[in-house]
Amino acid sequence: MKLTSLIAVAAVLASAGAALAADLPSAKEAPAAPAAPASPWDFDVGATVTSDYLFRGITQSNHMPSVWGRAELRYNLNDNWQLYGGTSAESIKFSPNYFPVGSPAVEWDGDAGVRGTFDKFAFDIGGIVYGYPDSPTGVNYVYSPFLGAYPIGLSPRNPTFFEGYIKPTYTVNDLLTIGANFFASPSYLNTGASDEYLSGTFKLTGPANLSAFSLSGEFGYQWLGKVDSVYTGMNYANYCYIGCQPTAGALASLGQLPSYAYWNVGVSYTWKFVTLDLRYYGTSLSKAEAYVLTGIPSGGSTMVGYSTTSNYADDRFVATLSFDLTSKDLK
C-alpha cells in the first residue's frame, strides 16, 4: 500500500510540473516585436469663412465675406524642433464695384520656417510671400464728360511681396499665454517702401469646464517708409498713385506711406476641430490716410470723379468660422 501511494503522489506532482512548464514562455520563442517608432512627419489642413478679410486692420475683400483654404507639412527633428512649409489661398476683392478697376480674385501665400519649444517658451522664425498672380497693373483710363480722360487705380507693379518674421510665445500658466510678433519687408506691397510691424498678444483660456472658450487680443504698430518714384506724382505713365492727392498733404508729396497703430480683441469657442471667433478690429488711420495707403476711394463715379478718402481701414466687427485638422486627429 505504501509503495502504491508513493507512486500515485509522484504521478500527480509530475503532472502539475508539466502543466506549469507549459504555461512558462519557451526559451526558443521569438521576443515580442518592438512598437513602431512615431513618424516625424505631421500635417495641418484647414478652411475658413470670414465676414471680412482684414490684414492688419485693412480690408482685403471690400468688407465682404472671404473664404480661405490652407495646408502645412511639418517635420519634427526632435521634441524641441520642428521644420514646416505651407501654402494658403484667400478670396479677395481690392476694388468696389463703383470703381472701374480690376482686382485679383485670389491671394496665394507661401510660408516656411522653424519652430522651437522649450518648456513654457516657444518661438517661430520664418518667412512668408503674399502673392497676387492676376493683379492688374499699368494704367487704366476712364472718361468723364466733366473731367475728360484721366488715369485711376491700377498699381504700377504687381503687389506680390515678402516678409520675414519671428513670433515668440510664453505660457504663463494653464490659463494665460502671452506673445509677440515682428514682421519686416524691404518693399511693402512691392512699392519700395520699407515695412516693419511689431505687436504684443495675449490669450486667456477658460478654466475647467469652460476651457473651450478663450479671450484674446493683439495691439501693434506698423511702420511704413517711402514708395519708389514710380508711385508718386505724374510719372512717365501719366499715372498718379499718391503724389497728387490734395488731401494727402506733405506725406503724399514726399511718397511717404502713413504708419499706424492696429489692434483687435475677441472671444472664440472651439468644438473638436471647429472654432467660432467673434472679434473687433481697429486702426488709427484716418480716411484720408487710408486712401493714401490703399488707393481705393470711398465713393464717386466716372462722371464726377472719386473721393480722396477711403473706408478700407474703418473699425470693424468680424465673425470667423474655421476648421483645422492634423495627422494626430486621425489616430
C-alpha positions as CSV (number, residue, x, y, z in Angstrom):
1,M,0.0,0.0,0.0
2,K,2.7,2.5,0.9
3,L,4.6,1.9,-2.4
4,T,1.4,2.4,-4.4
5,S,0.7,5.6,-2.6
6,L,4.1,7.0,-3.3
7,I,3.8,6.1,-6.9
8,A,0.4,8.0,-7.1
9,V,1.8,11.1,-5.4
10,A,4.8,11.2,-7.7
11,A,2.5,10.9,-10.7
12,V,0.4,13.9,-9.5
13,L,3.5,16.1,-8.9
14,A,4.9,15.2,-12.3
15,S,1.6,16.2,-14.0
16,A,1.5,19.6,-12.1
17,G,5.1,20.3,-13.1
18,A,4.4,19.6,-16.7
19,A,1.3,21.9,-16.7
20,L,3.4,24.7,-15.0
21,A,6.1,24.3,-17.5
22,A,3.6,24.6,-20.4
23,D,2.5,28.0,-19.0
24,L,6.0,29.4,-19.0
25,P,7.5,31.0,-22.1
26,S,9.8,28.9,-24.1
27,A,13.4,30.0,-24.5
28,K,13.0,29.1,-28.2
29,E,10.0,31.6,-28.7
30,A,10.8,34.9,-30.6
31,P,10.6,38.0,-28.5
32,A,7.7,40.4,-29.0
33,A,8.2,42.9,-31.8
34,P,9.0,46.4,-30.6
35,A,6.4,49.2,-31.2
36,A,6.9,51.1,-34.5
37,P,8.6,54.5,-33.9
38,A,6.4,57.5,-34.3
39,S,6.6,59.2,-37.6
40,P,8.5,62.6,-37.6
41,W,6.1,63.9,-40.3
42,D,2.9,65.8,-39.4
43,F,0.5,68.0,-41.3
44,D,-2.2,70.5,-40.7
45,V,-5.1,71.3,-43.1
46,G,-7.9,73.8,-42.6
47,A,-10.5,76.0,-44.1
48,T,-12.1,79.3,-43.0
49,V,-15.0,81.5,-43.9
50,T,-15.0,85.1,-42.5
51,S,-17.3,88.1,-42.8
52,D,-14.4,90.3,-43.7
53,Y,-10.8,89.5,-44.6
54,L,-8.7,92.1,-42.7
55,F,-4.9,92.3,-42.9
56,R,-3.6,94.5,-40.0
57,G,-6.9,96.3,-39.9
58,I,-7.2,96.9,-43.7
59,T,-9.9,95.0,-45.7
60,Q,-8.7,92.8,-48.5
61,S,-12.2,91.8,-49.5
62,N,-14.0,95.2,-49.8
63,H,-15.7,94.5,-46.4
64,M,-17.3,91.4,-47.9
65,P,-17.1,87.7,-46.9
66,S,-14.0,85.7,-47.8
67,V,-13.2,82.0,-47.9
68,W,-9.7,80.5,-47.2
69,G,-8.0,77.2,-47.6
70,R,-4.6,76.2,-46.2
71,A,-2.2,73.2,-45.8
72,E,1.1,72.8,-43.9
73,L,3.6,70.0,-43.9
74,R,5.8,69.6,-40.7
75,Y,8.9,67.6,-39.9
76,N,9.7,67.1,-36.2
77,L,13.5,66.9,-35.8
78,N,13.0,66.0,-32.1
79,D,10.8,67.0,-29.2
80,N,12.1,70.6,-29.4
81,W,12.5,71.5,-33.0
82,Q,10.1,71.4,-36.0
83,L,10.5,72.4,-39.6
84,Y,7.5,73.4,-41.7
85,G,6.3,74.7,-45.0
86,G,2.8,75.7,-46.0
87,T,0.5,77.4,-48.5
88,S,-2.8,79.1,-48.4
89,A,-5.3,80.8,-50.6
90,E,-7.8,83.6,-49.8
91,S,-10.6,85.1,-51.9
92,I,-10.1,88.8,-52.2
93,K,-11.6,91.9,-53.8
94,F,-9.4,95.0,-53.7
95,S,-11.8,97.4,-55.6
96,P,-15.5,98.1,-55.1
97,N,-18.0,97.8,-57.9
98,Y,-18.3,101.5,-58.4
99,F,-14.6,101.8,-59.1
100,P,-13.9,100.7,-62.7
101,V,-10.6,98.9,-61.9
102,G,-10.0,95.2,-62.0
103,S,-9.0,93.2,-58.8
104,P,-7.2,89.9,-58.3
105,A,-9.6,87.2,-57.2
106,V,-7.3,85.2,-55.1
107,E,-4.3,85.8,-52.8
108,W,-1.8,82.9,-52.8
109,D,0.6,82.8,-49.8
110,G,3.5,80.5,-49.1
111,D,5.5,80.3,-45.8
112,A,8.3,78.2,-44.3
113,G,10.3,78.3,-41.1
114,V,11.4,76.6,-37.9
115,R,9.6,76.3,-34.6
116,G,11.3,75.7,-31.2
117,T,9.6,74.6,-28.0
118,F,11.4,74.7,-24.6
119,D,9.1,74.1,-21.7
120,K,6.9,77.2,-21.4
121,F,8.8,79.2,-24.1
122,A,8.3,78.7,-27.8
123,F,9.1,80.6,-31.0
124,D,8.5,80.6,-34.7
125,I,11.1,82.0,-37.2
126,G,10.4,82.1,-40.9
127,G,9.2,84.0,-43.9
128,I,6.0,84.4,-46.0
129,V,5.3,85.5,-49.5
130,Y,1.9,87.2,-50.2
131,G,1.2,86.5,-53.9
132,Y,-1.3,88.2,-56.3
133,P,-0.7,86.5,-59.6
134,D,-3.6,88.0,-61.5
135,S,-3.4,91.6,-60.2
136,P,-3.9,94.2,-62.9
137,T,-1.1,96.7,-63.4
138,G,-0.3,99.6,-65.7
139,V,-2.7,102.4,-66.5
140,N,-6.5,102.3,-66.8
141,Y,-8.1,105.5,-68.3
142,V,-11.7,106.4,-67.7
143,Y,-13.6,109.2,-69.4
144,S,-15.9,111.8,-67.8
145,P,-17.7,114.4,-69.8
146,F,-16.7,116.9,-67.0
147,L,-13.2,115.8,-66.3
148,G,-12.1,114.2,-69.6
149,A,-9.9,111.2,-69.7
150,Y,-7.9,110.5,-66.6
151,P,-5.9,107.6,-65.1
152,I,-7.1,105.8,-61.9
153,G,-6.5,102.9,-59.6
154,L,-4.0,100.5,-61.1
155,S,-0.7,99.7,-59.4
156,P,2.4,100.3,-61.4
157,R,3.7,96.9,-60.3
158,N,2.3,93.6,-59.2
159,P,1.9,93.9,-55.4
160,T,3.4,90.5,-54.5
161,F,5.9,90.9,-51.6
162,F,7.8,89.0,-48.9
163,E,8.1,89.4,-45.1
164,G,10.4,87.7,-42.6
165,Y,9.1,87.1,-39.1
166,I,9.8,86.0,-35.6
167,K,6.9,85.1,-33.2
168,P,7.8,84.2,-29.6
169,T,5.3,83.0,-27.0
170,Y,5.4,82.2,-23.3
171,T,2.8,80.1,-21.5
172,V,2.5,81.7,-18.1
173,N,0.1,79.0,-16.8
174,D,-2.8,76.8,-18.0
175,L,-4.9,79.9,-18.4
176,L,-2.7,82.6,-19.8
177,T,-0.3,82.8,-22.8
178,I,1.5,86.0,-24.0
179,G,3.4,86.6,-27.1
180,A,4.9,89.0,-29.7
181,N,5.1,89.3,-33.4
182,F,7.7,91.0,-35.5
183,F,7.4,91.2,-39.3
184,A,9.7,93.1,-41.8
185,S,9.9,93.6,-45.5
186,P,12.2,95.8,-47.7
187,S,9.3,96.5,-50.1
188,Y,5.7,96.6,-48.7
189,L,3.3,95.6,-51.5
190,N,6.3,95.8,-53.9
191,T,6.2,99.6,-53.6
192,G,9.8,100.1,-52.4
193,A,8.5,101.3,-49.0
194,S,10.1,99.6,-46.0
195,D,7.8,97.8,-43.7
196,E,8.2,96.8,-40.0
197,Y,5.3,95.5,-37.8
198,L,5.6,94.8,-34.1
199,S,2.8,93.6,-31.8
200,G,2.0,92.1,-28.5
201,T,-0.6,89.3,-28.0
202,F,-2.4,87.6,-25.1
203,K,-4.8,84.6,-24.8
204,L,-6.9,83.8,-21.8
205,T,-8.3,80.2,-21.8
206,G,-11.4,79.4,-19.7
207,P,-10.9,77.2,-16.6
208,A,-12.1,73.6,-16.3
209,N,-15.5,73.2,-18.0
210,L,-15.0,76.5,-19.8
211,S,-11.7,75.6,-21.5
212,A,-13.4,75.6,-24.9
213,F,-13.8,79.4,-24.6
214,S,-11.0,81.9,-24.8
215,L,-10.4,85.7,-24.9
216,S,-7.5,87.0,-27.0
217,G,-6.2,90.2,-28.4
218,E,-3.4,92.0,-30.2
219,F,-2.0,95.5,-30.2
220,G,0.6,96.5,-32.7
221,Y,2.2,99.2,-34.8
222,Q,3.0,99.3,-38.5
223,W,6.0,101.5,-39.7
224,L,6.0,102.2,-43.4
225,G,8.6,104.1,-45.4
226,K,8.7,105.9,-48.8
227,V,7.5,104.4,-52.0
228,D,9.6,104.4,-55.2
229,S,9.2,107.4,-57.5
230,V,7.0,105.4,-60.0
231,Y,4.3,105.7,-57.3
232,T,4.4,109.5,-56.8
233,G,3.5,112.5,-58.9
234,M,2.5,112.4,-62.6
235,N,5.1,109.9,-63.7
236,Y,6.2,108.7,-67.2
237,A,2.9,106.7,-67.5
238,N,0.9,109.8,-66.6
239,Y,-0.3,107.8,-63.5
240,C,-0.8,109.3,-60.0
241,Y,-0.8,107.0,-57.1
242,I,-0.2,109.2,-54.0
243,G,1.8,112.2,-55.1
244,C,-1.1,114.3,-56.4
245,Q,-3.8,113.8,-53.9
246,P,-4.8,117.2,-52.5
247,T,-5.9,115.8,-49.1
248,A,-2.9,113.7,-48.5
249,G,-0.7,116.7,-47.6
250,A,3.1,116.6,-47.2
251,L,3.2,112.8,-46.7
252,A,1.9,112.1,-50.1
253,S,4.0,114.7,-51.8
254,L,7.1,113.0,-50.4
255,G,5.9,109.5,-51.2
256,Q,5.7,108.6,-47.5
257,L,3.1,106.0,-46.6
258,P,1.3,106.6,-43.3
259,S,2.4,104.5,-40.3
260,Y,-0.4,103.4,-37.9
261,A,-1.5,101.6,-34.8
262,Y,-3.6,98.4,-35.1
263,W,-5.5,96.3,-32.6
264,N,-8.1,93.6,-32.2
265,V,-9.8,91.8,-29.3
266,G,-12.3,89.0,-29.4
267,V,-13.7,85.7,-28.0
268,S,-13.7,82.3,-29.5
269,Y,-15.2,78.9,-28.9
270,T,-13.7,75.6,-30.1
271,W,-15.6,72.3,-30.5
272,K,-13.4,69.4,-31.6
273,F,-11.9,70.7,-34.9
274,V,-14.1,73.8,-35.4
275,T,-13.6,77.3,-34.0
276,L,-16.0,80.2,-34.0
277,D,-14.3,83.6,-33.5
278,L,-16.1,86.9,-32.8
279,R,-13.6,89.9,-33.0
280,Y,-13.5,93.6,-33.2
281,Y,-10.7,95.3,-35.2
282,G,-9.4,98.9,-35.3
283,T,-6.7,101.2,-36.6
284,S,-5.5,104.7,-36.0
285,L,-5.7,105.6,-39.8
286,S,-7.9,108.4,-40.9
287,K,-10.0,108.0,-44.0
288,A,-7.6,110.3,-45.9
289,E,-4.6,108.2,-44.7
290,A,-6.4,105.0,-45.7
291,Y,-6.8,106.3,-49.2
292,V,-3.1,107.2,-49.4
293,L,-2.3,103.6,-48.3
294,T,-4.8,101.7,-50.4
295,G,-5.6,104.0,-53.4
296,I,-9.3,102.8,-53.1
297,P,-11.9,105.7,-52.7
298,S,-15.0,105.6,-50.5
299,G,-17.2,106.8,-53.4
300,G,-17.6,108.6,-56.6
301,S,-18.1,107.9,-60.3
302,T,-16.6,108.3,-63.7
303,M,-19.0,111.3,-64.2
304,V,-17.8,113.5,-61.4
305,G,-14.6,111.8,-60.2
306,Y,-13.8,109.9,-57.0
307,S,-13.3,110.9,-53.4
308,T,-9.8,111.1,-51.8
309,T,-10.9,109.2,-48.7
310,S,-11.3,105.5,-48.1
311,N,-13.3,103.3,-45.7
312,Y,-10.9,100.4,-46.1
313,A,-9.4,100.9,-42.6
314,D,-12.6,101.5,-40.7
315,D,-13.1,99.8,-37.4
316,R,-15.0,96.6,-37.9
317,F,-16.7,93.6,-36.2
318,V,-15.8,90.3,-37.9
319,A,-17.2,86.8,-37.4
320,T,-15.0,83.9,-38.5
321,L,-15.6,80.1,-38.6
322,S,-12.5,77.9,-39.1
323,F,-11.7,74.2,-39.3
324,D,-8.3,72.6,-38.5
325,L,-7.2,69.0,-38.7
326,T,-3.8,67.5,-38.0
327,S,-2.5,63.9,-38.5
328,K,-2.8,63.3,-34.8
329,D,-6.6,64.0,-35.0
330,L,-6.9,61.0,-37.4
331,K,-5.3,58.5,-35.0
